[in-house]
C-alpha cells in the first residue's frame, strides 16, 4: 500500500510533535517532514514533494496564505489548514480556502496536546480526504457567468412582495463538504437576486461559517448569512448552517424558517447534511430541490433519497467537476439523485427549477 506522504508546517514545536505522532499512527500515512515555517518547507520540498501539506497560517518569516498561493501557482497540492479558533484565525482561513486550501482542522490556544489527540480521527480523515482531492477543480473559474432569466436579461426584481408571491414556496437545499467552499463560491456568485431561497450545510468548524458567509455576502448578488434560529427562508438569500449546530427546515404558516439546534453528531458531522435534507423532505416535499456537491464520506446520501421519495427533484454533482467525489458518489449509488450534473450546470438548474414551479 502506498502511503500518503504528509508535510507539517507549523511554528509550534508541540503542534508539530503531536500532529506527527497522530498521523504516523495511521498505517496509510507517513509524515515525511515537520518544519517550523514555509522557508524551511520550501527547502524540504525541493528534495521531496509531499502528497498533502498540513499548514498553519500564522507564522513568522512567511505567513501561511502567502506560502499557499506560492504552492498553488507552482504545483497545486492538497493543503489542510491548521487554524486557531479565533475571529482573526477564521478570517485568515477564509483567505486560505479562497486561495485553494482543501479543508480546515482547528486548534485551541490552550490545552493543545489533549485537544489534538482527542481530535485525532478528524485530523486523520481530513488528510485522507485531501489526498483524494482533484486539484484541477479546487480553483473554480473566478467569474461565474450570471444566470439569465427567460427574457434574456438578468432579472432586477427586488426581493419584495411581488417576488415573494412567486417564490415563497421554493426551497433549494444544498449539502457539501471537502471542496465545497470553492464550489459554493462559484455557484452562489452565478445566481441572480430573484433566485429561490437557499439553505446550505457546508461541513466547517464553529466560528468559520460566519466568516465564510460574510465573505460570500460581499461578492455575491444574493444575500448570504450564517443562519440563526427562526430565520425565514427568503428568495434571493442563502442561509448557511453554523458550525457546531444542526440546521433543520420547518414550516411556519405559509413560510419556511430554519431551526438551529445542538445535538449529537450525525454521520460524524455537526452540522449534518442528512439532518437538513430529511427535514426538507418532511416539511417541503416536492416544493424543494436537493443538491449534493463535492465532499468526502456519505453524509447527505440518505437524506437526499428521502427528498426524492417525497417528490423533490434531486441532483448530484458529477465526478469530473468534484474536488472529492465521495458524497455525490454515495448518493448516486443509493439511487438518490434524479440527475447528475456538472457544477457549471447547477446555477441554471436552480433557476430552471424556479421557473418550472412558476408555470
C-alpha positions in Angstrom: 0.0 0.0 0.0 1.3 3.4 -1.0 1.3 5.7 2.0 0.1 9.3 1.9 3.2 11.5 2.3 2.5 14.4 4.6 4.4 17.6 5.4 3.6 19.6 8.6 4.3 23.3 8.6 3.7 24.9 12.0 5.9 27.2 14.1 4.8 25.4 17.3 7.1 22.5 18.2 4.4 21.0 20.3 1.9 21.1 17.4 4.4 19.5 15.1 5.2 16.8 17.6 1.6 15.9 18.4 0.4 16.1 14.8 3.3 13.9 13.6 2.5 11.3 16.3 -1.2 11.3 15.5 -0.7 11.0 11.7 2.0 8.4 11.9 -0.3 6.0 13.9 -2.4 5.6 10.7 -0.9 2.8 8.6 -1.8 4.7 5.4 0.0 7.9 6.3 3.7 8.8 6.6 4.9 12.2 7.8 8.0 12.9 5.7 8.8 16.2 7.4 7.7 18.6 10.1 9.1 22.1 9.8 8.7 25.4 11.6 7.9 27.8 8.7 7.4 28.0 4.9 11.0 28.8 4.1 12.2 25.5 5.7 9.3 23.8 3.9 10.4 25.0 0.5 13.9 23.7 1.1 12.5 20.2 2.0 10.1 20.3 -0.9 13.0 20.8 -3.3 14.1 17.3 -2.1 10.8 15.5 -1.7 7.3 16.9 -2.6 4.5 15.8 -0.2 1.1 14.5 -1.2 -0.6 16.6 1.5 0.5 19.7 3.5 -0.9 20.4 6.9 -0.3 24.2 7.2 -0.5 26.7 10.0 -1.5 30.2 8.7 0.0 32.5 11.4 3.8 32.1 11.2 6.9 34.3 11.2 9.0 35.0 8.2 6.2 34.0 5.7 2.6 33.6 6.6 0.6 30.5 5.5 -1.6 32.2 3.0 1.4 33.6 1.1 3.0 30.2 1.1 -0.2 28.6 0.0 -0.5 30.9 -3.0 3.0 30.2 -4.0 2.4 26.4 -3.9 -0.8 26.7 -5.9 1.0 28.8 -8.6 3.9 26.4 -8.8 2.5 22.9 -8.2 -1.1 22.7 -6.9 -1.0 20.4 -3.8 -3.8 19.5 -1.3 -3.4 21.7 1.8 -5.2 21.2 5.1 -5.2 24.4 7.1 -4.5 24.1 10.8 -6.0 27.2 12.3 -6.8 28.6 15.8 -10.5 29.0 16.9 -10.4 32.8 16.8 -12.2 35.5 14.8 -8.8 36.6 13.3 -7.9 33.0 12.6 -11.3 32.4 10.9 -10.9 35.5 8.6 -7.4 34.4 7.5 -8.6 30.9 7.0 -11.3 32.1 4.6 -8.5 33.7 2.6 -6.6 30.4 2.6 -9.7 28.5 1.4 -10.2 31.0 -1.4 -6.6 30.6 -2.4 -7.1 26.8 -2.8 -6.8 25.1 0.6 -8.9 21.9 0.7 -10.2 21.9 4.3 -9.7 23.1 7.9 -8.7 21.4 11.2 -8.8 23.6 14.3 -6.6 24.0 17.3 -7.3 26.0 20.5 -4.8 28.3 22.2 -4.7 26.2 25.4 -4.9 22.5 26.1 -3.4 21.9 22.6 -1.9 18.5 23.2 -5.1 16.9 24.6 -7.3 18.6 22.0 -5.3 17.3 19.1 -5.2 13.8 20.5 -9.0 13.9 21.1 -9.5 15.1 17.5 -7.1 12.5 16.0 -9.7 10.9 13.8 -10.9 14.3 12.4 -7.3 15.2 11.6 -6.5 11.9 10.0 -9.8 11.9 8.0 -9.0 15.5 6.8 -5.6 14.4 5.5 -7.1 11.3 3.8 -9.8 13.4 2.1 -7.3 15.9 1.0 -5.2 13.2 -0.6 -8.1 12.3 -2.8 -8.7 15.9 -4.0 -8.8 16.6 -7.7 -6.7 19.7 -7.6 -7.7 20.7 -11.1 -11.1 21.5 -9.6 -10.0 23.2 -6.4 -9.7 26.6 -8.2 -13.0 27.3 -9.9 -13.3 30.0 -12.6 -13.1 33.4 -10.9 -16.0 34.9 -12.7 -19.0 32.6 -12.9 -21.5 33.7 -15.6 -24.6 35.1 -14.0 -27.7 33.0 -14.9 -30.1 34.7 -17.3 -33.8 34.5 -16.9 -36.4 33.8 -19.6 -36.4 37.2 -21.3 -32.7 37.0 -21.9 -31.6 39.7 -19.4 -30.7 39.5 -15.7 -33.7 40.0 -13.5 -33.7 43.0 -11.3 -36.9 42.0 -9.4 -36.4 43.1 -5.8 -37.0 40.6 -3.0 -40.2 42.3 -2.0 -43.9 41.4 -2.2 -44.1 40.6 -5.9 -41.1 38.3 -5.7 -42.4 36.7 -2.5 -45.7 35.8 -4.1 -43.9 33.8 -6.8 -41.1 32.1 -4.9 -42.1 31.7 -1.2 -42.8 28.0 -1.7 -39.5 27.3 -3.4 -36.6 25.9 -1.3 -33.2 24.9 -2.5 -31.3 22.6 -0.1 -27.5 22.1 -0.7 -25.1 19.9 1.1 -21.3 19.8 0.6 -18.0 19.2 2.4 -14.4 18.9 1.1 -14.0 21.3 -1.8 -17.4 22.9 -1.1 -16.2 26.3 -0.2 -14.9 26.9 -3.7 -18.0 25.2 -5.3 -20.4 27.3 -3.3 -18.5 30.5 -4.2 -18.8 29.6 -7.9 -22.4 28.6 -7.6 -23.7 31.5 -5.5 -21.9 34.1 -7.5 -23.7 32.9 -10.6 -27.2 33.3 -9.1 -29.4 36.4 -9.7 -31.2 38.2 -7.0 -34.5 36.6 -7.7 -33.3 33.0 -7.1 -35.3 30.8 -4.7 -34.4 30.7 -1.0 -31.4 28.5 -0.3 -30.4 26.5 2.8 -26.9 25.1 2.9 -24.9 22.8 5.0 -21.1 23.1 4.5 -19.0 20.9 6.8 -17.0 23.5 8.6 -15.9 24.1 12.2 -17.5 26.6 14.6 -16.7 30.3 14.1 -15.6 29.7 10.5 -19.1 29.6 9.0 -19.8 33.2 10.0 -16.6 34.4 8.2 -17.4 32.3 5.2 -20.9 33.6 4.9 -19.7 37.2 5.3 -17.2 36.7 2.6 -19.8 35.3 0.2 -22.2 38.0 1.0 -19.6 40.6 -0.1 -19.0 39.0 -3.5 -22.5 37.7 -4.5 -25.6 39.4 -5.8 -27.7 37.4 -3.4 -27.6 37.8 0.3 -25.6 35.2 2.2 -25.6 34.9 6.0 -25.0 32.4 8.8 -28.3 31.0 9.9 -29.9 31.9 13.2 -32.8 30.1 14.8 -36.1 31.0 13.2 -34.6 32.9 10.3 -37.0 33.0 7.3 -36.0 31.3 4.1 -36.4 34.1 1.5 -35.8 34.4 -2.2 -32.5 36.0 -3.1 -31.0 34.7 0.1 -28.8 31.8 1.2 -28.6 30.6 4.8 -25.5 28.6 5.9 -25.8 26.3 8.9 -23.5 27.5 11.7 -20.5 25.3 12.5 -21.2 23.1 15.5 -25.0 23.2 15.1 -27.5 21.3 13.1 -29.9 23.2 10.8 -33.4 21.9 10.0 -36.1 23.3 7.7 -39.5 24.0 9.3 -42.9 25.3 8.1 -44.3 28.3 9.9 -47.6 29.2 8.5 -47.1 30.0 4.8 -43.4 30.5 5.2 -40.3 28.3 5.7 -37.9 29.0 8.5 -34.8 27.3 9.8 -34.3 25.8 13.2 -30.7 25.8 14.5 -30.2 23.3 17.3 -27.5 21.4 19.2 -27.4 17.6 19.3 -25.2 14.6 18.6 -23.0 14.2 15.6 -24.8 12.7 12.6 -22.6 10.8 10.2 -19.7 12.2 12.1 -20.8 15.8 11.4 -22.5 18.7 13.0 -24.0 20.3 11.0 -25.1 17.3 9.1 -26.4 17.3 5.5 -28.7 14.4 6.3 -30.4 16.4 9.1 -31.1 19.3 6.7 -32.2 17.1 3.8 -34.5 14.9 5.9 -36.2 17.9 7.5 -36.6 19.4 4.0 -38.2 16.2 2.7 -40.6 16.2 5.6 -41.8 19.8 5.5 -41.3 20.8 1.9 -41.6 17.6 -0.1 -41.9 18.3 -3.9 -41.7 22.1 -3.3 -37.9 21.7 -2.7 -35.0 20.6 -4.7 -31.8 19.0 -3.3 -28.2 19.3 -4.4 -25.3 17.2 -3.1 -21.9 18.5 -4.0 -18.3 17.7 -3.6 -17.3 16.1 -0.3 -15.7 13.1 1.5 -17.9 10.4 3.1 -21.6 9.7 2.7 -23.4 12.4 4.7 -26.4 13.6 2.8 -26.9 10.5 0.6 -29.8 9.0 2.6 -31.3 12.4 3.2 -31.3 13.1 -0.5 -33.1 9.8 -1.1 -35.7 10.9 1.4 -36.2 14.1 -0.6 -36.5 12.2 -3.8 -39.0 9.8 -2.3 -41.0 12.9 -1.1 -41.3 14.1 -4.7 -38.4 16.6 -4.8 -36.0 16.8 -7.8 -32.5 15.8 -6.7 -29.1 16.5 -8.2 -25.7 15.1 -7.6 -22.5 16.8 -8.8 -20.6 14.8 -11.3 -17.2 13.2 -10.7 -15.4 15.3 -13.3 -16.2 18.6 -11.6 -15.9 17.4 -8.0 -12.8 18.0 -5.8 -13.7 14.9 -3.9 -16.3 12.5 -5.5 -17.4 11.0 -2.2 -20.8 12.3 -1.1 -22.2 12.6 -4.6 -20.9 9.1 -5.5 -22.7 7.6 -2.4 -26.0 9.4 -3.3 -25.8 8.1 -6.9 -25.1 4.6 -5.8 -28.1 4.8 -3.4 -30.4 5.9 -6.3 -31.0 9.2 -4.6 -30.1 11.5 -7.5 -32.7 12.1 -10.3 -29.9 14.0 -12.2 -26.1 14.1 -12.3 -24.8 17.5 -13.4 -21.5 19.3 -13.7 -21.0 22.2 -11.3 -21.3 24.8 -14.1 -24.8 23.4 -14.9 -26.2 23.7 -11.4 -26.9 27.5 -11.3 -29.0 27.1 -14.5 -30.7 24.1 -13.0 -31.7 26.1 -9.9 -33.3 28.8 -12.0 -34.9 26.3 -14.4 -36.5 24.6 -11.4 -37.8 28.0 -10.1 -39.4 28.9 -13.5 -40.9 25.4 -13.9 -42.5 25.9 -10.5 -43.9 29.3 -11.6 -45.6 27.8 -14.7 
